[in-house]
Each structure stands twice: as C-alpha cells, then as structure tokens.
C-alpha cells in the first residue's frame, strides 16, 4: 500500500460527523440524482469515510454490490458499525493503490476525497484501473469559493482577523475545486465523455451554536484545526466576527449552501 501521510488520514469520527460528516449524506444523494445510475451495478466507493455515500448508494441506486475503502481504520470501523448490508464490504486502503481487482466495477466514485489525496492523478488512474470497460468514474469536490458556501464564511472571517489563516484556507490551496482542473484531471487519465456539473444542496444550521460549537472540537478538518490552534482571545474575536456576518434569520437559523463540482467520465 502506498504510504499515506498522517495529516491526510482523518480520525475521530464524532468530531468529523459533528462538523462535516452530517452534510456528506445529502450531498451524496444530490450527486446520485445527477448521475441517475441504473440499478444492479457494482460500485467502488473510494474514500468512503464513515459511510455516508455508501448508505446513499444503497438507498438510492439499488447496487448489486459495493466495496467501500478508506485509509482511516477509525472511519471504516464506524461505517461497518452503521451499515450492515450483505451487499457491502469495507476495506482499509489508499486511493493511490486500491486493494481491488482490475476491471471489477461498473461505477467508481470518490466523494469529497481527491483534494486530500497527495497525488490525485494517481488516484484517478487507480480508479480507472478498477473500472470495467465502459464503466463510469465519478468524483466531486467542495466548491469552496461558491456563493453562500457554508465553509466560506469561516475562512473569510478568519482571514479578516488573521492574515496567516489564508495559508490554511482550503479554498486557496485546492486547485481541484474548480471545473477546469477537474475536467483536465479526468482527461489525463484518458477517460471519455468527461463532463463537470455544479451540484448544490441547502445547508441549514438550527442556530449559531449549531454552526460554532463543532468548530471547537479537536477534529481533523482544516477548519477545526485552525480554530483550535488559536488562543482564547483570538477564538472569541472569530466568534464575534462570524456572529456579525453569518446570515442569521429572525428565528436564529442559518441557511447557506453546500456546493460541489462533480465530474464524470467513461473508461
């Protein structure tokens, strides 16, 4: 297995679910609606995390089987505990060296994954190796610069108070979070019929605490790492800035959007 650096392997499933994981399921469902796959296909879920997309495939796509792979043993254990379906097998593995047979899957999907892989092209080539002839490869990445994107508010507030925060802002250091690089990546893997589509889902927080408190958990996401790296006074200033700038409704709820760029190609 190709070595995976520790910073690229997420753990602590509770903190992940509180901040980001809860939005993975609705986004996965929206991408599946865009794909509109026929039933009874063989799926490979690359970077399955805690199983949000795996469960969405089970519920929405009527698969014949799913192999779900993630480099985090913690995430795989959590996913196995949440999903008990004979059509699903979970494995610990690296996207750059997938522990699967060649040409075994009708659909190979990587949801919210490729921007965390050290060599995205190596991962896409591995995905292509795993796909059967005529099979579909699919990936989607957060559109971090999209209007009302829920993570954008945090980084704009942080950078306004601390210029060094820009070095940790994924939106400034994730070139794949744009349609042209995603399409080019799939083209380099010699995939056919490459198309890119923005997929958008509503993201609603009950109140400010529902938005803020998960950021105070010692989680693996860049946002959580940044917030918890700050001193008490800096965190208080960031909290105040967010409270002033987030679109808080009269009932206290906060309605924003989750945006991804989704790409698909045919082997």
ABEGO torsion letter per residue (X at the ends): XBBBBAAABBBGAAAAAAAAAAAAAAAAAAAAAAAGBBBGBBBBBBGAEAGAAAAAAAAAAGBABBBBBBABAAAAAAAAAABBBAABBBBBBBAABBBBBBGABABBBBBGAAAABABAAAAAAAAAAABBBGBBBBBBBBBAABBGBAAAAAAAAAAAABAAAAAABAAAABAAABAAAAAAAAAAAGBBGBBBBBBBBBBBBABAAAAAAAAABBBABAAAAAAAABBAAAAAAAAAAAAAABBBBAAGBBBBBBBBBBBBBBX
